[in-house]
Amino acid sequence: MSEGTTRLTMAQALVRYLCNQFIEIDGEEKPLFAGAFAIFGHGNVTCLGEALEAVQDQLPTWRGQNEQSMALAGIAFAKAKRRRQIMVATSSIGPGATNLVTAAAVAHSNRLPVLILSGDVFANRRPDPVLQQVEHFGSPSTSVNDAFRAVSRYWDRITHPEQIISSLPQAVAAMLDPAECGPAFLGLCQDTQELAFDYPNAFFRRVVHKVPRPRPDRRSVDEAVSLLLAAKRPLIISGGGVRYSKAEDELAELARKRSIPIAETIAGKGAFTHHHPSHVGPVGVIGSTSANALAEEADVILAVGTRLQDFTTGSWTAFSRSARFVCINTARWDAHKHQAVAVVGDARETLTEIIARVDEAADDSWMNRGREEFAKWNQLLDERQKPTNTELPTYAQVVGAINELAGENDLMITAAGGLPGETTKGWKVKAPGTFDCEFGFSCMGYEVAGGWGAAMAADDGSTPIVMVGDGSYLMMNSDIYSSVLTGHKMIVVVCDNGGFAVINRLQNFKGGESFNNLFEHCRAKEVVYVDFAKHAESMGALARRVHSLGDLAEAFRWARTTDRTTVIEIKTDAYSWVPGDASWDLGVPEVSERQQVLDARADQEEIRSRQRVGV
């Protein structure tokens, strides 16, 4: 060691750097990187693993069962922490790395941070091709890690130990940037990890980060205020960015001051409680009749912290063609969608400026209209969720039963399949920040992995409630075992409707014959149904299989008393769904021998005739 430097391997220096990054959260300094997930193999065990082992009390490393699910757990952790703390996911080369590509896409589409460190091939190429190396004959520098370029906000391959001095700060900056937030990827060449280098001690200084709050351009605020003051039927769409900016109070104040109804996106649901006086329900394809009715009549839509995904906009059929949009977003790309008045800036700071510029509203008629529509929607939910004498309970009934028994601060987690629609519509949020539906990438398998990550993030002793269909459970369930090993309890409710029921619904709705979605419609020698309770027990969880809503309630009360992850299985109806949907544009065959398909094609053309023309 020379003066002003410390000699370390690249892997050791990388880990030391991560350990010295902190973040200020509500006046308190906490580690920016709260932990790492790792499945070790060649490419990350001998060097990166050696470095992580030495700091395990400072940067704990958790062993999962699949690289994708580990990263999904890290993504759920970051979401629960409102992007203020980050997890690391590391892998070997080859399939270990490519397993992470799907998770990177989840983080990218949801604008969530995760640091991915994957082993890479040898920079010197001497032993090529190494085990699991995919060779590109005309591009020898290409490895499987190039697949991450499309799903990363920051991408780099480390071929020399000095490169991390410039690369790591850029990766951290990207993950903490409100506009650019997403996954950062570093491919770590195996021979580079082992090399020693004299790193300047300044590289390892203690850094305390603060999430920036960029202010908007004054002229854009002027234009936004003018539109809002002139609006007769304004509607707020609250997106996930409201939560990440911690702008709930400011948005509620604007809604109160101008009597503006608040509708929520899927990612935005949970910023407000269900019975907040301005709340009128979720909007869009899996939205409520109340919010969708208001969206159709609104003359100005204030979209805050949302990327306006097609499930929010009903493929741009949910709004009048004459309606004007004001988009508040830190990301320029999102703010400028559909010829909106773009207000590029932090949601909380922007709303504060707008609030100071608007007067109290004189007319409550539009807000009262929203409350009337929301009351009708709640009556519909109550009707759909109440117990009946049907052979199988519906998703709506199961969601309603669990929702009623859930603790005020228990986080509900779901993703993909039929449950996003049923929970977005039917889960009545009791406390802010207690709803997590991953639908930016609609990733099957997020549910159980996300529950594990959310349990790690829970500081208040609450227990995450995972609601998962049988299809997603079969796709990725091994983190039930991970959570048992680590002691991070969650309650998993498995709704078994015999396959991919919501896709069967879509298939039928667009004129198709039931085919290859429900197990009864699959090519199989014999349909064998899984005993999910026994399967969960084999991984060390506690479990019960129930057959009625009454048994479900009893089992859930029992699950709250257990000392480890607990799984409850219940069979559900594959054909009953809560209405309220907006239209959705997707491909339907232009020619077919089935009249049902031709009828669906005509309906699809009608949907497209109502779409707004935008960019």
Sequence and secondary structure as in RCSB ss.txt:
>XXXX:A:sequence
MSEGTTRLTMAQALVRYLCNQFIEIDGEEKPLFAGAFAIFGHGNVTCLGEALEAVQDQLPTWRGQNEQSMALAGI
AFAKAKRRRQIMVATSSIGPGATNLVTAAAVAHSNRLPVLILSGDVFANRRPDPVLQQVEHFGSPSTSVNDAFRA
VSRYWDRITHPEQIISSLPQAVAAMLDPAECGPAFLGLCQDTQELAFDYPNAFFRRVVHKVPRPRPDRRSVDEAV
SLLLAAKRPLIISGGGVRYSKAEDELAELARKRSIPIAETIAGKGAFTHHHPSHVGPVGVIGSTSANALAEEADV
ILAVGTRLQDFTTGSWTAFSRSARFVCINTARWDAHKHQAVAVVGDARETLTEIIARVDEAADDSWMNRGREEFA
KWNQLLDERQKPTNTELPTYAQVVGAINELAGENDLMITAAGGLPGETTKGWKVKAPGTFDCEFGFSCMGYEVAG
GWGAAMAADDGSTPIVMVGDGSYLMMNSDIYSSVLTGHKMIVVVCDNGGFAVINRLQNFKGGESFNNLFEHCRAK
EVVYVDFAKHAESMGALARRVHSLGDLAEAFRWARTTDRTTVIEIKTDAYSWVPGDASWDLGVPEVSERQQVLDA
RADQEEIRSRQRVGV
>XXXX:A:secstr
  TTEEEEEHHHHHHHHHHTEEEEETTEEEESEEEEEE   TTTTTTHHHHHHHTTTTS EE  S HHHHHHHHH
HHHHHTTTSSEEEEEE STHHHHTTHHHHHHHHHHT   EEEEEE  TT TT S TT    TT TT  GGGGGGG
G SEEEEE SGGGHHHHHHHHHHHHH TTT S EEEEEEHHHHH EEEEEGGGGS EEE        HHHHHHHH
HHHHH SSEEEEE HHHHHHT HHHHHHHHHHHT  EEE TTTTTSS TT TTEEEE STT  HHHHHHHHH SE
EEEES    HHHHTTTTSS TT EEEEEESSHHHHTGGG EEEES HHHHHHHHHTT    S  HHHHHHHHHHH
HHHHHHHHHHS    SS  HHHHHHHHHHHS TT  EEEESTTHHHHHHHH   SSTT EEEE SS  TTHHHHH
HHHHHHH  SS   EEEEEHHHHHHS THHHHHHHHT   EEEEEE SB HHHHHHHHHTT    SSBGGGS  S
S     HHHHHHHTT EEEEE SHHHHHHHHHHHTT SS EEEEEE  SS              SS S HHHHHH
HHHHHHHHHT     
